[in-house]
Amino acid sequence: MISLRRLILQNFWLKFSSVALAMLVWLAIHHSIHTDNDILRSQLKLNRLLAQEYIRVPISLKTAPGDKRLFRLSPNEVVVIAVGEDADLRRAASKDIRVSVDLTDFDSKETVTRKLQADAPPGIGVLAIDPSSVQVRQVSP
């Protein structure tokens, strides 16, 4: 039977350094998560005129000129989280913020996941697109 003293003291420095390293990694990750959220909050509070709005936007397709293929998107519209001055956000309806998927090099007969891209007018920033990707399937040749 191994004594408690021997269990603790055998390879003590190896055990101590492992626990210390694990604590450092945890603290770094914890700090990084909270710093990212704090930076976003401070940027929004920096100018009290900044507002955040959720806008439902249809997805448009970017295809090569003359491309006659038809595609099915799932989902076909997304929610954009936009930030800007309150007046700019009121002026910029869903027609001014565009979300698109690039299909210029699409050549699959299977359903494929593609990332979405957002374009916003000056004075409006896009924080996030939900969902950030879309399922694309070619319907006709």
N, C-alpha and C positions, 0 to 999 in steps of 0.2 A: 504494500500500500504506500502511495506517494504522499509525503507530508505537504501541507498547504504552503509551508515556508519554501520547500524545494520547488513546488509548482510555480510560485511567483518569482523566485530568484533565479531559476535556471533560464538562461538566455534573456535576462532582464532587459538589457539595452536594446536588443532586437524587438522585443515586445513593446517597450516604451517608444521607440522610434516609429514603429508601425502605427500605434495609436495616435501619436503626435501628427504623423503625415496624414492619416485619415481625417483628423480634425481640421487640418489646414485645407484639405481638398473640400470638405463640407463647408467651411467658412467662405472659401472663395466662390463656390457655386451659389451659396445663400446670398452673399453680398452682390454678386452679379445680377441675380434675379431681381433683387430689390432696387438696385441702381438703375436698371433699365426702366422699371415702372416709375421711379422717381423722376428720371430725366423727362419722360413723356409728360408727366403731370406738371413739372416745372415749366416745360415749354408751353403748355396750354395756359398756365397761370401767369406767364410772363407778360402777356398782353391781355388785359381783361376783355378786349373786344373779340378775342378768338372764341369761336364756338365749335362744337362738334355736332355733326348731323349724320344720320343714317339715311342713305338714299338708295332706292331700288332702281337698278339700271339693267337694261337688256344687253346681252352680249352680241357684239358684231363680229363678223368674220373678216380676216385679212387673207385674201387668196391672190394667186397670180392673175395678171390681166388675161382675160379670155377664158378663164377657168369656169366651165359650166357645171361642175359637179355639185351635187346637193349633199349637205351634211346635217346630221341630227346632233344637237347638243343637249347634254343633261347636266345641270339645269340650264335653262335658256336665259335666266336673269339672275343677278347677284345683288348683294347689299354692299354698298361702298360706304366706308366710314370716312367722311370728309371733314377737314379742319380748315377754318379760315375766319375772316371777319364775318360777323353776323349778316351784314348787308350783302356781302359777296355770296354767301351761302344761299340767301333768299333769292338772289338773281340767278344763280346757277342751279337750274332745275336738272332733272335727269338727262335732258337733251344736251347740256354742256359738258357733263362728265361722261366719258366714253370708256367702256371696258371691251377689250377685244382679245381674240385668240388668233395667233398666227398659224395659218394652214397653207402657206406657200410651198412648203416642202412635205406636205402630207401625202403618203403613198401606201397606207395600210388599209387592208380590208377588215381588220379587227377594230374593236373599240379601244381607243387610246386616250390616256389622260394627258392634258396639256395645261400649262400654266397660263394664267390670265395676266393681261397688262392693262393698266389704267392711264388715261390721259385726262388731265383736268386743266381748266383755264387758269391764267395767272392769278395769284392770290389765294388759290385753293390747293390744299395739300391732301393727298390720299394716304390715310393711315393704314387701312387694311381693306381687303376684298374678301367677302365671305360668301361662298367658299373661294379659295384662292386658285383652284384648278377646276377644269371641266372635262367631262367625258365626251369624246368626239367619235362619231361613226359616220363613214361615208355611206349615203343612201343610194345614190345613182352614179354610174360611171361617167 
